[in-house]
C-alpha cells in the first residue's frame, strides 16, 4: 500500500559513536547446560528439589503454631528467616529449567511432564508456609501501625505495609492451599494447551513451511502486497484453533471470577492493579484519557496514512506498513546499536548486555516448535534470560532493545535486598520502553534522510500499538470478563466480534477490520495474563517523560539508574515521585501524549 520511494541500502551498517570494548564470541542460544542442568537426568535436579522441600519443612516447623508476631524482635527474626528462604535458588531452578525447555520446543513432552510433577511438588512444599503471611496479615491494627514506625523493622516496612493492605483479600490457610493446588489444572494447563498447539502449527508460504509464530513475526517484513496473503494463512490457522481457544478462555475467565468472588474483588481488573501496586484511580484515569485523547490521535494517524497511500481503507494486515523501502537490520547490527546506546548511558548497562550475549543468556532465532514473541525471565538467584524471534527487521531491533531494558532492570534490581528484587510489572514496562525508545532514537539519528520519514512512521505506529492498542485490549478484556460473568460463556464468534469492536475504536474507519482479523484473540497471550496490557501504555507514557529528560540532560541517567535500582522497594507512584514524575496526575499522562501528537503533526506535514 506504500507509495514507491527511492531504494536504499537494505542491510543497514551501523557505526558506533562510543569507543566500545571488544565483544567476545556471541552465543545465540540459551546455554541451559552450563547455567542450569546438563540434562533432564542431571542428579542435581532431584537434589535441588529435595533441598527446597527440606527448607520449606524446616521453616514451617520453626514457626507454625509459634508466636512470632507479638513483638518487634520476634517478628524481625522471623522476617529474616523468611528472606533467607526466598533467596534459595533451589526453590525455582528446577521448574525454570524445564519451563525454558518447553519454550524452545513445544514437542518436548519429557519437559512438560517433568515440569508438571515439579510444580506439584514445590507448590505442595510452599503451601506449608502459607500460614506465615496469613499470621502477619492478622496482626492487630494497632500493633501494625506500631511496627510500621519501628526502626528495627525499617528494612521490612514496605513489605509489611503491602501485606497489611492486601490481607483483606486473603482466605484461610486451607482455602489458600486449595487455590494454589488447583491453579495449574484450572488455568495453567488450559493456557499451556493453547500455546502448545500454536507452537506446533505451521503455514506454507511460497512453498516454504514456516512455524506459525515465525509467520506472525514475519508479517511486517514481507512486501506490503504479500502481507494480507501471509496474514490470511495465519488467521486460517487461528480459525482451526478457535473452538479450543473458546473453551480455554471461558474456563480461565470463569475460574478467575470464582477466585475474585472468594477473595472479595468486585471488578475483574482489581486484583491485577493491586498486584502491580498501582492506584486503581490512576489506572482508570489512564484508560479514560487514552480512550478519548489517545484514540482520537491514532484515528487521525491511520486516516493520514490511508490518504498518503491513496486508498480509502487500509487492510488490517497493512496497518503497520512502512513508508518507502524499509531497511533490514541483522542481529549483529542490532547488537552494535544497542551496545552503543547502553554504554553511552552507563558503562554498567553495556557490561550487562555483553555478559548476556557471550554467556548464553539470549536465545535469538525462531525455529519450529519455539514459542512466539519475546520475553525476559528473571528470578532471585537465577540468571536473567531473554527470548527473541529475530527476523532482521527494525522491529526485531526495537524488540531486542525492549527486552534488554527488562534485563538491565532485573540486574540493577539485584542491588536491593532479596525481598525487593522483584518489581511491579508497571515499572518493568517503563524500563523496557525507555531503553527501546532511547535505542530507537540512536538509530534515527544515524539514518539517511531517505529513511527518516519511514522511521518516524514506524515510531508512531509502535507508540500507538503500545499506548492505544493496549488500552483497546484492556477495554476488550473488561467487556469479555463482564460478559462471561453475566452471560455464563461466549462463543468464539462473539469473542472475535468483540475484538473487532475494540480494535476499530482506536483505528477508526480508515482501517478495515474483519471477523477473521478478530480471531487474533486466539494467539494474543496477554489476554491470559488478565489486564496486564495497561502496563504497556502506562510504561510507555512514563518512559517517554524520562527519555525527554535524558535527551535534554544526560546526567538524568543517575535518576534513571535510581529508578532501575529501586526494584520493588516502594509503590509505583512513589518510585516515580522520587525521580521527579508525578504519576498520580492524569495531566502527567496527557502531557506525555503531546509527543505522539507532535509526531503525528510532523507526519502530516511530511506526507502532504
C-alpha positions, 0 to 999 in steps of 0.5 A: 500500500506504500507509495514507491520511494527511492531504494536504499541500502537494505542491510543497514551498517551501523557505526558506533559513536562510543569507543566500545570494548571488544565483544567476545564470541556471541552465543545465540542460544540459551546455554541451559547446560552450563547455567542450569542442568546438563540434562533432564537426568542431571542428579542435581535436579532431584537434589535441588528439589529435595533441598527446597522441600527440606527448607520449606519443612524446616521453616514451617516447623520453626514457626507454625503454631509459634508466636512470632508476631507479638513483638518487634524482635520476634517478628524481625527474626522471623522476617529474616528467616523468611528472606533467607528462604526466598533467596534459595535458588533451589526453590525455582531452578528446577521448574525454570529449567524445564519451563525454558525447555518447553519454550524452545520446543513445544514437542518436548513432552519429557519437559512438560511432564517433568515440569508438571510433577515439579510444580506439584511438588514445590507448590505442595512444599510452599503451601506449608508456609502459607500460614506465615503471611496469613499470621502477619496479615492478622496482626492487630491494627494497632500493633501494625501501625506500631511496627510500621514506625519501628526502626528495627523493622525499617528494612521490612516496612514496605513489605509489611505495609503491602501485606497489611493492605492486601490481607483483606483479600486473603482466605484461610490457610486451607482455602489458600492451599486449595487455590494454589493446588488447583491453579495449574489444572484450572488455568495453567494447563488450559493456557499451556494447551493453547500455546502448545498447539500454536507452537506446533502449527505451521503455514506454507508460504511460497512453498516454504513451511514456516512455524506459525509464530515465525509467520506472525513475526514475519508479517511486517517484513514481507512486501506490503502486497504479500502481507494480507496473503501471509496474514490470511494463512495465519488467521486460517490457522487461528480459525482451526484453533478457535473452538479450543481457544473458546473453551480455554478462555471461558474456563480461565475467565470463569475460574478467575471470577470464582477466585475474585468472588472468594477473595472479595474483588468486585471488578475483574481488573482489581486484583491485577492493579493491586498486584502491580501496586498501582492506584486503581484511580490512576489506572482508570484515569489512564484508560479514560484519557487514552480512550478519548485523547489517545484514540482520537490521535491514532484515528487521525494517524491511520486516516493520514496514512490511508490518504498518503497511500491513496486508498480509502481503507487500509487492510488490517494486515497493512496497518503497520506498513512502512513508508518507502523501502524499509531497511533490514537490520541483522542481529549483529547490527542490532547488537552494535546499536544497542551496545552503543546506546547502553554504554553511552548511558552507563558503562554498567548497562553495556557490561550487562548486555555483553555478559548476556550475549557471550554467556548464553543468556539470549536465545535469538532465532525462531525455529519450529516448535519455539514459542512466539514473541519475546520475553525476559525471565528473571528470578532471585538467584537465577540468571536473567534470560531473554527470548527473541524471534529475530527476523532482521527487521527494525522491529526485531531491533526495537524488540531486542532493545525492549527486552534488554531494558527488562534485563538491565532492570532485573540486574540493577534490581539485584542491588536491593535486598532479596525481598525487593528484587522483584518489581511491579510489572508497571515499572518493568514496562517503563524500563523496557520502553525507555531503553527501546525508545532511547535505542530507537532514537540512536538509530534515527539519528544515524539514518539517511534522510531517505529513511527518516520519514519511514522511521518516524512512521514506524515510531508512531505506529509502535507508540500507538500499538503500545499506548492505544492498542493496549488500552483497546485490549484492556477495554476488550478484556473488561467487556469479555470478563463482564460478559462471561460473568453475566452471560455464563460463556461466549462463543468464539464468534462473539469473542472475535466480534468483540475484538473487532469492536475494540480494535476499530475504536482506536483505528477508526474507519480508515482501517478495515477490520474483519471477523477473521482479523478478530480471531487474533484473540486466539494467539494474543497471550496477554489476554491470559495474563488478565489486564496486564496490557495497561502496563504497556501504555502506562510504561510507555507514557512514563518512559517517554517523560524520562527519555525527554529528560535524558535527551535534554540532560544526560546526567538524568541517567543517575535518576534513571539508574535510581529508578532501575535500582529501586526494584520493588522497594516502594509503590509505583507512584512513589518510585516515580515521585522520587525521580521527579514524575508525578504519576498520580496526575492524569495531566502527567499522562496527557502531557506525555501524549503531546509527543505522539501528537507532535509526531503525528503533526510532523507526519502530516506535514511530511506526507502532504 
